[in-house]
């Protein structure tokens, strides 16, 4: 069910911060209250991570709980699986999503299958963090959005935050979850906007969409770095007397289709936005379910605004690939021509 967004509730320790700060705060909080939480990855200890998401953890919790690893993603995920099955809660970092593929061996073949393999006797409470997506003018292997690959595998949750407050609450929930979670951090919005972060240890629910803006005429469905564009598009549509509902999927596996379908039943129109390649993506799955279950409610075909079926271009050419608010508005207006 849709979770009401209350980003600035009663406080213990509220500070302004960007999404990157929220990740750091969540790691600090959970490591302080739960000694079984450990952090490992390339340069996460001494240097504090390539984006500085783990700054200060080694100084506070020591090298036995915050560990630099070799440049070996298969080793990182394999260690995390072993730790998770023996009473620890590892949070491992892959420096960029483009480097995640060697980690799939242990993530897919062992972490995802542990509960089923042991008929519930064992679980695998690990979190695999990875910066992902375009928008920072990076070279090859640094800008992939391959979340659909992971979402296809049973037994793994895939979570994508879109704001500092949601990054904080969702990461806490991911660490506390008894099964493996892949936590994808959209680096395009790592430092783009500040927001009050309530560092009180309150987790947000997984497997739940967040309705960020209510509307009656069209549903804009997205996640991660495309959420600010969707909200901007909703503002533009409002100027044309079109009321857009904006839904942040947040957990793309498993999908909270109840919230999405309820929105589309109300509005009758749907645009799905993501920066991953168009074919075989999460947007295609959402579109299929909306078409199957809301066919008689739809006033127009579902529209998708996505990246292209190519690899992410280098540097400033990323701008030709990434969806933007103008693309979303154009797709939304197309649904009113039907």
TORFI-496271 format. One record per residue (C-alpha): residue in three letters; x, y, z. Coordinates in steps of 0.1 Angstrom, whole numbers, plus 5000, padded with zeros to 4 digits. Example, Ala and Ser with C-alpha at 12.3 -4.5 7.8 and 13.67 -1.06 7.14 Angstrom:
2
ALA512349555078
SER513749895071
//
This chain:
338
UNK500050005000
UNK501150364994
UNK503150505023
UNK502450865032
UNK505551075029
UNK506451255061
UNK510051345056
UNK510351595085
UNK508751425115
UNK509451465153
UNK513151475157
UNK516051335176
UNK518851465154
UNK517751655123
UNK520351795099
UNK520351915063
UNK522151675040
UNK522251535005
UNK521651174995
UNK525251075001
UNK525151215036
UNK522051005043
UNK523750685033
UNK526650775056
UNK524350865085
UNK522450535081
UNK525650325081
UNK526950515112
UNK523650465130
UNK523150095124
UNK526750015131
UNK526450185164
UNK523349995175
UNK524149655160
UNK527649515164
UNK526949245138
UNK526949505110
UNK530149515091
UNK531249715060
UNK533549595032
UNK534649694998
UNK537249864977
UNK538650174994
UNK535750195018
UNK537850215050
UNK540950435047
UNK539650655019
UNK536050645028
UNK534850524994
UNK535150664959
UNK532250894966
UNK533050925003
UNK529850745014
UNK531750555041
UNK533850845055
UNK534550815092
UNK533350455097
UNK536850315101
UNK537850575126
UNK534750515147
UNK534350135144
UNK537850005136
UNK539449795108
UNK537749475120
UNK534349605111
UNK535249835082
UNK537449645058
UNK539249745026
UNK539249455001
UNK541249384969
UNK539849494936
UNK537849174932
UNK534049204932
UNK533548824932
UNK535648804964
UNK533549094979
UNK530248924973
UNK531548584983
UNK532848715016
UNK529548885022
UNK527648565017
UNK529848375041
UNK529648645067
UNK525848665064
UNK525348295069
UNK527448305100
UNK525648575120
UNK527048895106
UNK525149165086
UNK527649265059
UNK527149585038
UNK529449555009
UNK530049824983
UNK530749784946
UNK532450104934
UNK530250134902
UNK527449924889
UNK529349854858
UNK531749654879
UNK529049444895
UNK529049154871
UNK531648934888
UNK529648964920
UNK526648804904
UNK528148454908
UNK527748454946
UNK524748694946
UNK522648494922
UNK523948134929
UNK524148154967
UNK522748464984
UNK519448464964
UNK519048084969
UNK520048045006
UNK516548055021
UNK515147814995
UNK518147594994
UNK518047535032
UNK514247525033
UNK514247835056
UNK516847715080
UNK519247985069
UNK518948325054
UNK521448575039
UNK521048915055
UNK523549105033
UNK523249445015
UNK525149504983
UNK525449884977
UNK526350024943
UNK526350374928
UNK524550344895
UNK523150534865
UNK524450824844
UNK524651194849
UNK528251254861
UNK530051244827
UNK531850924835
UNK533850694812
UNK532850334802
UNK531550094829
UNK530650374853
UNK527150464842
UNK525150144837
UNK521550104848
UNK521149724848
UNK518649694876
UNK516349474855
UNK519049204854
UNK519049174892
UNK515249214896
UNK514748904873
UNK516348674899
UNK514048534927
UNK515148584962
UNK516748934959
UNK515249264968
UNK516249564947
UNK515849914963
UNK516550254947
UNK516250564968
UNK515350904952
UNK515851154981
UNK518051195012
UNK515351105037
UNK514250795017
UNK517850685013
UNK518350695050
UNK515150505059
UNK515350255031
UNK519050165038
UNK518250105075
UNK515449875064
UNK517749695039
UNK520349625066
UNK517749495089
UNK516049275063
UNK516848895068
UNK517348845030
UNK519748985004
UNK519149344993
UNK520749524964
UNK520749894972
UNK521350104941
UNK522250464947
UNK521650704918
UNK524850904917
UNK523351174895
UNK521451294926
UNK524051204952
UNK524751574958
UNK522051764939
UNK519651874966
UNK519651895004
UNK516851785027
UNK516251745064
UNK517451405075
UNK516051275108
UNK518851065122
UNK516550875146
UNK517050515133
UNK513550495118
UNK513350265088
UNK511050315059
UNK509050015046
UNK510449805018
UNK508349664990
UNK506249984990
UNK505750264965
UNK505650624978
UNK503050864964
UNK504951194962
UNK502251394946
UNK498551314942
UNK496751374909
UNK493651284890
UNK494451294853
UNK497651094848
UNK500050874867
UNK503850934864
UNK505650614876
UNK509450634882
UNK512250574906
UNK515750694914
UNK517350984896
UNK514251024873
UNK512051124902
UNK513051494902
UNK512351504864
UNK508951344870
UNK508151604897
UNK509251884874
UNK507151744846
UNK504151734870
UNK504552104877
UNK504652184840
UNK501551974833
UNK499752154862
UNK500252474843
UNK498152314815
UNK495452214840
UNK496651854839
UNK496751694874
UNK499651444876
UNK500151184903
UNK503851104909
UNK504750764923
UNK508250664934
UNK508450284930
UNK511450274954
UNK511549894956
UNK511549764921
UNK511749394933
UNK509249304946
UNK506949564929
UNK504149724949
UNK501649694920
UNK498749754943
UNK499650124946
UNK500450164909
UNK497249994898
UNK495150194922
UNK496650514908
UNK496050414872
UNK492450314880
UNK491950674893
UNK493750854865
UNK493250634834
UNK496550734820
UNK500150614827
UNK503650724818
UNK506650514831
UNK510050674833
UNK513450514837
UNK516950574824
UNK517750214818
UNK517650074782
UNK514050044769
UNK513749684760
UNK513149414787
UNK513249674815
UNK511349724847
UNK509149974829
UNK508149704805
UNK507049484834
UNK505049764850
UNK503449844816
UNK502449474811
UNK500849444845
UNK498949774841
UNK497749674806
UNK496649334819
UNK494849444850
UNK493649794842
UNK492749754805
UNK489149864809
UNK490350164830
UNK492850294805
UNK491850604785
UNK495050574764
UNK497950324758
UNK500650324785
UNK503650544775
UNK507350474784
UNK510050734786
UNK513450554788
UNK517050534778
UNK517950374745
UNK518950024736
UNK522550124735
UNK525450154760
UNK525550484779
UNK527450744758
UNK530550894773
UNK530951234791
UNK528551514780
UNK526951284754
UNK525051134784
UNK522651424780
UNK521351284747
UNK520550954764
UNK519051044797
UNK515251124799
UNK514351464810
UNK511251654821
UNK510451774786
UNK510451414773
UNK508051324802
UNK505651614794
UNK505651514757
UNK504751154765
UNK502051264789
UNK500451494764
UNK500451214739
UNK498151014761
UNK495551304758
UNK495551274721
UNK493950924722
//
